[in-house]
Amino acid sequence: MVAVITASEPSWIAPFTGLIPRGFSKLVTALRREGADAVRRGRPWSLLLESRVLLVTAYWRTNLTLRQLAPLFGVSKSAADRIIDHLGPILALQPRHRFRKDTVLIVDGTLVPTRDHRIAEQSKNYRYSTNHQVVFDADTRLIVAIGRSVSGNRNDCKAWELSGAKDAVGHMTVIADGGYRGTGLVIPHRRERGQAELPAWKEEHNAFHRKVRARVEHAFARMKTWKILRDCRLKGDGVHHATLGIARLHNPTLAG
């Protein structure tokens, strides 16, 4: 089969990765250091590492079936499947372990419709979904950690602990929405029983809180341009690896 899409043609890089060619080259170099192109037993890869990375990102970006995507890269469906299984976990974002003392983080959960019913449950979006707890740096707006995917019927305060996102950030200051009551996170002020309205200073705090948390919604909107996060066909940890991989690509795109 003759490949239609290849990483040797720079014009294909930005639409599927969101990166400029120089940023894409840095990513591939980092992946080589992480062992993505190590010599392995058996038949060698039919595509160079650059094109394999592009295939994975194209799959995440378009959510085409492998039967549709593989011919565009000049490989078989089974070869495309092996490439995604191999590179998906390697592309995953690694959580940040060190923070400045004055760092403020934001956490929120997002639902990803997932067809693997072993890990997904019906949720408030009326679809079988997984819940992903995403932690952002409030200052840089970069993603610093994503918890393991949990079933979509788990509310955010439970998913915060079960996913491991809580352990990933340690004792840092984290702000969240009202769905995280009882977690010790910084959440908006609420009216107490019998209280008609909040004091003016609490309303001001809530207004500032909403303004900061809005950055999370903007980030989710950018992440959801990757169509696999609208209807994921991957099984097992595939949805988690895809979310982490998209986060890794999201950060340099945002940082410029």
N, C-alpha and C positions, 0 to 999 in steps of 0.2 A: 504494500500500500504506500502511496505517496502522501507525505505529510502536508497538510494545508497550513497548520499552525506550528511554528517553531520559535524557540527563544533566540535563534540567530537573527531573526527579524525584529528589531527593537520596537516596531509599532505595535506588536502584540502584547508587550509587557505591561504597559500602563492600564489597558482595559481590564485585564484579568488579575493584576496584583495591586493596582493603585500606586505602584512605585515607579519612579523614574528609572531609566536603565542603570544609572550609577548606583542607586539604592538597591536595585535587584541584584547587581553584581556583588555588592557587600553582603547581601543575604546569602547568596550562593557560597561565597567564601566562608561565611560563618558556618554554614551547614557542612561544608567539607571538613572544617576543624572539628565538628561534632560527630564526624564519622558517617555522614550520609552517603559518601561516595567510596567507602572502603571496599576493597576487593572481597568478594564473597564466593562461596562454593556454588557450582552449577553454572547455568547459562548466564553470560553477562547481560546487563541491561541493554535494550535495543535503542534507548535514547540517552543522550548526555544528561548530566545532572540538571543543567539549566532547563532543558525541555521537560524533564520529569517534574521539576518544581512548578513549571508553568502549567503542566497538565493537572496537577493537584489543585492549584489555585483556580484554574478554569472550571474544574468540577465544582469547587465550592462557590464560585461566583455565579455560574449559570444553572447549577443543579440539573444539568442534562443527564440522561441515563448514560451508563458506560457504553452501551451499544451505540449511542449517538455520538459520544465524545471521542471514543477510541479512534475511529477512522480519521478524525481531524488531525490527529497526531501521528497517523500512519502506523498504529500498533493494534494488536488484537484486544478484544474486550477483557480477556483474562490477564493480559499484560498490564492494561490500565488498572485493573483491580489490584494487582500485586504492587504496582507503583504507589497507589493511594494508601494501601495498608502499610507499606514500608515508610513512606515519607510523612504521612499524617502525624504520627507521634513525634517524629524528629522536628517537625515544624512548630510544635507546640510551644507556646510562651512559657518561659520559666518564671515562677513567682519571684518578686523582689524580696530579699531577706533583710536588707538594711535600709533604714529610713532616717532622715534628719529628725532631731527631737521635736521640731516645730511642724512636722508634716501632718497635714490633715487629710484623711481619706474619706471617700464616699463609697457606700455599698448600695447596691440595688439588685433585685432579681429580675431576670427576663425569662419568658417561656419560649421554648423552641419546639414546635410541633415535630414529633418523632414517631416514626412508624413501627419501631421496635417496641412492642407492648410489654416486653419483659422489663424494660427500664422506664417506661412512660405510663402515665395515668391521665385520665380525663381531668381537666383543670378548668379554670374560670373562662378560658377561651373556647370551651366546649370541644376541645380536641385532645387527643392523646399527646401529651407534651412532657418535656423535662424542664426542670427549674435550674437555672444557672446563676449563681451568685457572683457578680462581677464587682471588683474593687478598683476604684480609680484614685489617682492622686488629685486632690481638689485644685492644686495649683497648676500643675502641668497638663492635667486632663488625660494623662496616659494611664493605661490599664496596668495595674501592678500585680494582680492575682485574680484567678478565677477558680472557684470551688468545683469539686467534682459534681457532675450532674446528678440530681436527685429527681424522683418522680414529681410530676407537675402538680399533684394534689397536695404537696407539702407547702404550708405557708412559709413566708420569708423568714420569720423568726426561728422556725425549726430548720429550714434549709441552711441558714447561716451557720449553724453548728454542725449539722450532719454532713455538709459538703466539704468541711475542712477550711472554709474561707476564714472563719474566726481564728483558727490556729495559725493561719498563714500570716496574719497581720499582728499577732501578739497583742501588746498593750497600747497600740497606737490609738490616737483619737479618731473615731470613725463616726460620721454622721449618716443618718438614714431617714426613711420616711416613717409614717406612723404605724406601718405594718411590723415594725421591729420592737414593739413594746416588751419590756421585761428582759431585754438582751443587754442592757447597760450601754447601748449606743446613744448618741446624741440625736434625739428625735424632736419633732415640733411639740410645742406646748399644746395641751388639750384643756378644754373647759372641765372643771370639776362638777360633780353632781350639784344641781341647783344653781349653777353659775350661768348668768345670762350671756356674758361676754368676757373675753380675756382683757386683762389690763393692757394699756397702750404699749408698755415696754415688751410684753410677751408677743403682741401682734407684730411689733417691729422685728423681734427675733425670728418669728415665723416667716416674715416676708424675706428676710435675709437668707434664712434656711432654704426657702423655696428657690430663691435665685441661684444659690450654689448647687442645689440638687438638680436644677434644670440641665446642668452640664452632662449629667448621666443620661438623660433622655436624648440629648443631642448625639451622644456617643452611640447609644443603642440604635438610633435612626441610621447612623452611618454603618454600623455593623450589619443591620438587617438588609442593606443593599446587596449583601452576599446571600443569594437566594437559598442556599442550603439551610440557612437559619429560619426559613419560612416553612420548610417541609423536608425534614432530613430523613433520607432512606438508609443511612448507615446504621449498622447494628452495633450493639455493645458499647464500647468506649468511643466509637467513631464520632458520635455527636460531640463528645467532650473534646476530642482531639481537634475536630474542625473548629469549634469555638475558640480553643486556645491558639490554633494556627491563624485564624482571622484576627485575633487580638494582637498577635505578633506582627502581622502586616499592618494593622491599624495604627500602631504606635509610631513607626517611622513616617508613615503618611501624614499623621497629625503634626509630628515634630518638624516635618519639612526636611 
